[in-house]
């Protein structure tokens, strides 16, 4: 599977360029919504990415399934090179649509110790109807 389509790559690059431009201007860096979700189809590892730099480094949240998800950089080439049992590799969630900013996912993942659990809780909370005022 090709992990990044041209459209996803362009969106990730645009987010990286927006962050760099904000830094140049001395403005707060943007807190974008993740563009893409990768996962291990035979394990608990999950990655959300918001940016891609010119060297192929993604930025986002990595959760390898050990209870300590972290924000940081990870190489696209490293994800593409992973070989799993049954001839599988890391896959892209074709149905993923980020609903929250990266910092919201990161905070929830830190609190729960799992990006997968954080996604469940955030999606459940977003789907819960809000009581009408008054």
C-alpha positions in Angstrom: 0.0 0.0 0.0 1.2 3.5 -0.8 1.0 5.2 2.5 0.6 8.8 1.2 -1.4 9.9 -1.8 -0.4 13.1 -3.6 -3.3 15.0 -1.9 -2.3 13.9 1.6 1.3 14.6 0.9 0.4 18.2 -0.3 -1.8 18.8 2.8 1.0 17.6 5.2 3.5 19.8 3.4 1.2 22.8 3.6 0.8 22.3 7.4 4.6 22.1 7.7 5.0 25.3 5.7 2.4 27.1 7.8 4.2 26.1 11.0 7.6 27.3 9.6 6.0 30.6 8.4 4.5 31.2 11.9 7.9 30.6 13.5 9.5 33.0 11.1 6.9 35.7 12.0 7.2 35.0 15.7 3.6 33.9 15.9 2.2 31.0 17.8 2.5 27.8 15.9 -0.7 26.3 14.4 -2.3 23.3 16.1 -3.6 21.5 13.0 -6.0 18.6 12.8 -4.2 15.3 11.9 -4.3 14.6 8.2 -3.5 10.9 8.2 -3.7 7.9 10.5 -1.3 4.9 10.1 -1.7 1.6 12.0 -0.2 -1.8 12.5 -2.9 -4.3 11.3 -1.6 -7.0 13.6 -0.7 -4.9 16.6 -1.5 -1.8 18.7 0.9 0.7 17.1 -0.9 3.8 15.7 0.4 7.1 14.3 -1.4 10.4 13.6 0.5 12.9 11.4 -0.1 16.6 10.8 3.1 17.6 8.9 5.7 16.2 6.4 9.0 18.0 6.0 11.1 18.0 2.8 13.3 15.2 4.3 10.4 12.8 4.7 9.9 13.3 8.4 6.3 13.3 9.6 5.2 15.1 12.8 2.4 14.0 15.0 1.7 11.4 17.7 3.2 7.9 17.8 1.8 5.2 20.0 3.6 1.9 19.8 1.2 0.3 22.2 3.4 0.4 25.4 1.3 2.9 27.3 3.2 6.0 26.5 2.1 7.8 23.3 4.4 10.7 22.3 4.3 13.7 20.1 7.3 14.0 17.8 8.8 13.1 14.5 8.9 9.8 12.7 10.2 8.9 9.3 7.8 8.0 6.5 10.5 5.7 5.1 10.7 3.8 8.4 7.0 3.2 8.4 7.2 2.0 4.8 10.0 -0.4 5.6 8.3 -2.2 8.4 7.5 -5.8 7.6 5.0 -7.6 9.7 3.8 -11.3 9.9 1.7 -12.6 7.0 3.5 -10.3 4.5 1.7 -7.2 5.9 3.1 -3.8 6.4 1.9 -0.6 8.1 -1.3 0.6 6.6 -3.1 3.9 6.2 -6.6 4.2 7.6 -8.5 5.0 4.4 -11.5 6.2 6.4 -9.8 8.5 8.9 -11.0 12.0 9.2 -9.4 14.1 11.9 -12.0 15.8 14.1 -9.8 17.5 16.7 -6.5 19.4 16.8 -3.3 17.4 17.4 -3.0 18.8 20.9 -6.5 17.5 21.8 -5.5 14.0 20.6 -2.2 14.2 22.4 -3.8 15.3 25.7 -6.4 12.5 25.6 -3.7 10.0 24.6 -1.5 11.0 27.5 -4.4 10.7 30.0 -5.5 7.3 28.7 -2.1 5.9 27.9 -3.3 4.9 24.5 -4.0 6.8 21.2 -6.6 4.2 20.3 -8.5 4.6 23.5 -8.2 8.4 23.2 -9.7 8.3 19.8 -12.6 6.2 21.1 -13.3 8.5 23.9 -13.1 11.7 21.8 -15.3 10.3 19.1 -17.8 9.1 21.6 -17.9 12.5 23.3 -18.3 14.2 19.9 -21.2 12.0 19.0 -23.0 12.6 22.3 -25.9 15.1 21.8 -25.4 18.3 23.7 -28.2 19.3 26.0 -30.1 22.3 24.8 -29.9 25.4 27.0 -32.8 26.3 29.2 
